[in-house]
Amino acid sequence: MKLFNDLKIERKRDVITEERSMHEVLFYGVEFDFDVGRIREAILSSKAEEKKAFLRGVYLGCGIISTPPSYHLELRFEKEEELKIVSLILSQFKVRHHSTTERIYIKGRENIKDFLYLIKAYNAYMELEEDLVKRSVSNIANRLANFEYANLKRQANSASEDVKKIKALIERGDIDNLDEDLKEIAFLRLEFPFLSLREIAEKTKGRFTKQEVYYRLRKIASYGKQK
């Protein structure tokens, strides 16, 4: 508002509203044509905090943000000269951006966060951080679920093959030719086809380790292949 007073831009009244710790100034019945050159000179010669306040107003007036699949902030302008003023200020604050004749784009989560922090849009900044955390947690959960599913599928397929070969031994009458430790593991696998190797080892009350169960099942499988 100080900027408009300094430039002697007349207006009937100013309305100030507060939302999310940011201020928006609305002008009604402006009775003075804006001199973009004078405004440009006044803005560029102003203090850093005043430039940040100006950028806040620009963002409130013509800014939008989109979230993933791509992080994207856009400022839209009717006049190219206005766009150039904003682009120059962003460059002074080292905010990475690119522009066309009508729009300024800030792409990438970190670049958008830098801009929001610069204009003190702390709520929007934190919402962006929270969105990132939620998406990261969701992605991790999905990867873990997919890994667990793949692991269970491999385990089920392996158990199914074990059971088929043990049944083949029984049908041929060869099961009694196995050593007692192999027979014990074979019958445990038949009784508990969906247990993991570790859980089968626990059923032996410590007499066999997971690795020893695996070794014996592979040995049983080799006998089961024989005709």
N, C-alpha and C positions, 0 to 999 in steps of 0.2 A: 504494500500500500504506500510505503514511503517513496518507492520509485515513481508511482503515478503522481504523488503530490509534488515531487521534485520536478517532474516533467510538466506540471500544471495541466494535467489531463482532467477536465471537469467531468463530474458524474453526479447524479441526483442523490444516490445514497450507496453506502457499502454495507453488505451483509456478511458477517463472519460466522461460519459454523465450524464446529470442532468434531472430528471423527477420527478414531484411531490415532490420536496424538498428532494429527496433521490439520492444518488450517486451509480452508478454501475461501477465496475472496470472489464474490460475485458482483458484477457491475451492471447497473440498470440505467438505461437511457443515456449512454455515453454521448456527449455533445461536442466531441473534439476528435478529429481524424488523427489516428496514430501516425507519428513520424517514425518509421522503422529505423532510420538512420540515427535519430536522437536516442531512441530506446536502446539500440545496439551499443552506442557509445556509453550510455549510462550503465548498462548491465556489465559490459566488459571492464569498466573502470571501477566497479563496485568491489566491496570486500568479499572474501571467500564465503562467509556465512550468508551474505546476501545472495550470492550466486547459487548457493545450495537451496536457499528458500525459493529462488526463481525456478530451479529445476524441479522442486517439489510441486510448484504450481503447474508446471508443464506436464508433469506425470499425472497429476490429478485431472487435468483438463483433457489430455489426449493420449494417455498411456494405457496399454493393455499388457497382460502377462498370460502366456499359455504354459502349461506344464507338460511333462513327458507324454508322448515319446520324445519330444524335443523341448528344451527350455528356451523360451522365446519372449523377449520384451520388445514392444513396438511403440513408437511415438509418431503420431500422424499430424501433418501440418497442411494448411491451405496455401501458404506462401513459402516459396523456396528460401527467401531471405530470413524468415523466422527459423526455418530448419538450420540454416547455416550458423545462426547465432547460438543455438542450442548445441550443435555439433562442436563448435569452437570451445564452448565451456566444458563439454564432456572431455574434450582432448586436453584441456588445461588440468583437469582432475585425473587424467590418465585412465579414463573409462573406455575400454575397448568397444568399438561400435563401427557400423558401416551404414551408409545411407543412399537413398535414391533422391529424386527431386521432391518427393512428398513424404517420405518416411525415414525414420532412424531406427535401426535394428540393433539390439544388444542380444547376442546369442551365447548360450552356455551358462550353466548354473552359477559358476563362480563370478563371471562378469556381471550377471544380473544381481547377485548378492552384493557385489561391490557398489553398484549403482544404488540399490535400496538402502544400503548402510550410509552412503554418501548423503542421501536426501533425508536421512533419519526416519525412514519408513520401517521402524524396528519391528512392528507387528507383522508386516508383510515379509520382512527378512526371516523372522522366526517361523512363519508359516511355511516358507520355502524349505527351511532346515527340517521342520517336522515332516514335511512331505517326503523329503529325501530319506530320512530315517525310516519312515513307514515302508517306503518302497524297497529300501535295502533289506529290512527285516523280512518283508514278504518274499523277496528274491532268494534270500538265504533259506527261508522255510521251504520254498518250492524246490530248491536244489536238494535239500536234505530229504524231502519227501520223495523226490524222484530217485535219489540214491538208495533210500530205504526200499522203495518198490522194486528197483532193479536187483537189489541184494536178495530180497525175499523171493523174487522170481527165480533167480539162479539157485537159491537154496531149495525151492520146491522142485525145480527140474532135476536137480542132483538127487534129491530124496526119491523122486519117482523112478529114476533109473536104478537106484540102489534096490528099491523094493521089487522091481521087475526081475532083476538078476537073482535076488534071493529066492523069489518064488520059482524061478527056473531051476535053481538048485534043489528046491523041495520037490518039485514035480519029477525031476530025474532021480530023486532018491539020493542025491549026493550031499545033502546038508549034513548027514551024520559023519561024513568023511572029513569034515573040517575040525580043526583044533578047537578045544573048548572055549578059548578066548574069542575066536572068530565066530563060533556059534552064538555066544552070548551077545556080541555086538550085532550079529545078523538078526536075532530075535528082538533085540531092543529097537532096531530100525523098523522092523515090521510092526511092532506094537506102537511105536511113536514116530510115524513117518514124517511129521512136520516139526519135530524138534531139531534144533541146531546141533552141530557137533559138540559144542560146549555143553549143551543141556544133556546130550546122550552120555557124555563123559561123567557128568554129575550123577547120572543114574547108576553108574558103576561104583559109586561111593568112594571115589578117589583112586581106584585101582588102575584107571586109564586116564591119560590126559586127552585133551582135544586133538592134538597131533597124532596120538596113538590110535584114537578112534578113526581118524581120517585114513591113516595107513591101513588099518584092518578092513575098512569098508572098500578101499581100492583093491585090496587083495581078494576080498570076497567077490567083487565085481569081475575080477579077472577069471575067477573060477566059474562065475555065472555065464561068461561068454562061451566057455568051452561046451562042446556038444558030446 
